[in-house]
Amino acid sequence: MTTYKEVFPHKQSLLVVVHIENIQQTLENVQIAHNAGADGVFLIDHEGSREVLAADAVHEYFPDVWIGVNRLGQPVETRFKGLPPHVRGVWADNAFIDETSEFQRYAGDINSYRERDHWEGLYFGGVAFKYQRHVTDLEAAVQKASLYMDVICTSGPGTGRAAGPEKIRRMKAASDRPIAIASGVTPENVGDYPDADCFLVATGISRSFHELEPERVKALVRKLER
């Protein structure tokens, strides 16, 4: 199975998050991300289940772009089901890690579904993530998560709200897994996160919920540690 660093060799990578409104809008935003030098895109549909349909269209027009999906609202057991080979990442806000338990039943179930569906991409699992259960022991959560996902993905306290740099430093120190941040990152503050490996960004580089701002995407790419 391919590792994160084999796919993304840079010290820090940018995966632009595209919120799906329609296929044409999705393609236009992927073009912006690609032109700016982003390392790939994550596709999210807040109003349906069009991620795979959109991924098919993106792959047709941009065959070299790395594509991931966040399948919001779908049952956990279908997280990896029916994904075409060109969907090479799955991101879930909740990876169901329980730092208080030795037995990670639900995280283990997710890995079982991944094996059942023969999916070999990169799994970005949410840990200490916005709008999920409060984590009482961050280091323990990260250490347990390391056994169940390729990339540990965290966030600030809400959409568009930045994570504390100390939180990221602690998470990085607790695991050898890549650490991704999925909220609150902007061209202005990305330098505050030298310990992060990957940034999943929408709000901080957008002019509206469905439209990226090209110059801000380019500005963020320029600020990354390469």
C-alpha positions, 0 to 999 in steps of 0.5 A, spaced: 500 500 500 502 506 498 504 511 504 502 518 504 510 521 503 510 517 497 504 520 494 506 527 497 513 528 498 513 535 500 514 537 507 507 540 507 502 539 502 495 543 500 489 539 499 484 544 496 477 542 499 471 544 493 464 544 496 460 541 490 454 545 487 454 542 480 459 539 476 461 545 472 463 549 478 467 543 481 471 543 475 472 550 475 474 550 482 479 544 481 482 548 475 484 554 480 487 549 485 491 545 479 493 552 476 495 554 483 500 548 484 496 545 490 497 538 491 490 535 490 483 536 492 478 533 496 470 534 494 465 534 499 457 535 497 453 538 503 446 537 499 447 530 496 451 524 494 455 526 488 462 526 490 463 520 486 460 523 480 464 529 481 470 525 482 469 522 475 468 528 471 474 531 475 478 525 473 476 526 466 478 533 465 484 533 470 487 525 470 493 527 473 490 531 479 490 527 486 482 526 488 479 525 495 472 525 497 469 526 504 462 522 504 458 526 509 451 523 511 453 516 508 453 510 513 460 508 516 459 502 512 459 505 505 465 509 507 469 506 501 464 502 498 464 503 490 470 508 489 473 508 483 481 507 483 482 515 481 479 516 488 485 516 492 483 519 498 477 518 503 476 523 509 472 522 515 470 528 520 470 522 525 474 516 526 471 514 532 477 513 536 476 513 544 482 514 548 479 512 554 478 505 551 483 499 549 478 496 544 477 501 538 471 497 536 468 502 531 475 504 528 476 497 527 470 496 524 472 502 519 478 498 517 474 492 516 470 495 511 476 498 507 479 491 507 472 488 505 471 493 499 479 492 497 480 500 497 487 502 497 488 509 498 489 514 503 484 514 509 484 521 513 481 520 520 478 525 524 481 526 531 480 531 536 475 534 530 470 540 530 463 538 532 465 531 535 466 528 542 471 532 546 477 528 547 480 528 554 487 526 553 490 528 546 496 524 546 493 518 547 487 519 542 493 520 537 497 514 539 491 510 538 489 513 532 496 511 529 494 504 528 487 505 524 489 511 519 494 513 514 493 521 516 491 524 522 486 529 521 484 535 526 481 542 526 480 548 530 473 548 534 469 550 528 469 551 521 473 557 519 476 557 526 484 556 527 487 550 531 492 552 536 499 551 534 500 548 541 495 542 539 498 541 533 505 540 536 503 535 541 499 531 536 505 531 531 510 529 537 505 523 539 505 519 533 509 518 527 503 519 522 502 525 518 498 530 521 493 534 517 489 540 519 482 541 516 479 548 519 482 555 519 488 555 515 489 562 511 495 564 507 496 569 513 497 564 519 499 557 515 506 559 518 504 558 525 504 551 523 511 548 522 509 541 525 503 540 520 504 535 514 498 537 510 492 542 510 485 541 507 483 548 506 476 551 503 474 557 507 481 561 508 482 561 500 475 562 498 470 568 496 464 564 497 462 557 500 462 554 493 468 559 489 475 559 490 479 565 490 485 564 485 490 569 488 489 566 495 490 559 493 496 561 490 498 565 496 497 559 500 501 555 496 507 560 496 507 560 504 508 552 504 514 549 507 517 545 501 
